[in-house]
Amino acid sequence: MKKLFSLLLLAGGLGLLAGCSSPASRINDNPELFARLTPDQQELIKQGKVAVGFDMEMVKLALGDPDHIRVRSDAHGQSEIWSYVTYEADDGMLLYSGYYHRRFYGRPGPLFYPYYMGYPSRREHERFRVVFRDGRVISIESETR
């Protein structure tokens, strides 16, 4: 009985890990998109990086879905800003990264809430921002800490 419980626990843990989104899993889900990219673009995406000139689908392949999307209008026209965030405790300890808490096995919605979702003093921290104009990356901002 103990052995069966251990095996079930291990299988559940592996299943949970399989549900986590990574560049490799997103490439696996979108092989045609990945195949039509240049070798340099493919290498960046494998590393979870983006570059100026990438389109929105390429960014999603590298980074996943953004946590927040904003639209900005200025003298140059309209741009779309994608933010990627982490959630931290008051002392700066990382609790989890953004989109993880909204997706479970690729399904949108509040289907799975890690124990730290209700952390009493969690705060959102923007760690990465990508700005698009006409569907292409024109600016990338990231932390250097």
Secondary structure as the mmCIF struct_conf table of DSSP 4:
data_model
#
loop_
_struct_conf.conf_type_id
_struct_conf.id
_struct_conf.beg_label_comp_id
_struct_conf.beg_label_asym_id
_struct_conf.beg_label_seq_id
_struct_conf.end_label_comp_id
_struct_conf.end_label_asym_id
_struct_conf.end_label_seq_id
HELX_RH_AL_P HELX_RH_AL_P1 LYS A 2 GLY A 19
BEND BEND1 CYS A 20 CYS A 20
HELX_RH_AL_P HELX_RH_AL_P2 PRO A 23 ASP A 29
HELX_RH_AL_P HELX_RH_AL_P3 PRO A 31 ALA A 35
TURN_TY1_P TURN_TY1_P1 ARG A 36 ARG A 36
BEND BEND2 LEU A 37 LEU A 37
HELX_RH_AL_P HELX_RH_AL_P4 PRO A 39 LYS A 46
TURN_TY1_P TURN_TY1_P2 GLN A 47 GLY A 48
TURN_TY1_P TURN_TY1_P3 VAL A 52 GLY A 53
STRN STRN1 ASP A 55 ASP A 55
HELX_RH_AL_P HELX_RH_AL_P5 MET A 56 LEU A 63
BEND BEND3 ASP A 65 ASP A 65
BEND BEND4 ASP A 67 ASP A 67
STRN STRN2 HIS A 68 ASP A 74
TURN_TY1_P TURN_TY1_P4 ALA A 75 HIS A 76
STRN STRN3 GLY A 77 GLU A 88
TURN_TY1_P TURN_TY1_P5 ASP A 90 ASP A 91
STRN STRN4 LEU A 94 SER A 97
HELX_RH_3T_P HELX_RH_3T_P1 GLY A 98 ARG A 102
STRN STRN5 ARG A 103 PHE A 104
TURN_TY1_P TURN_TY1_P6 TYR A 105 GLY A 106
STRN STRN6 ARG A 107 PRO A 108
BEND BEND5 GLY A 109 PRO A 110
HELX_RH_3T_P HELX_RH_3T_P2 TYR A 115 GLY A 118
TURN_TY1_P TURN_TY1_P7 PRO A 120 SER A 121
STRN STRN7 ARG A 123 ARG A 133
TURN_TY1_P TURN_TY1_P8 ASP A 134 GLY A 135
STRN STRN8 ARG A 136 SER A 142
#
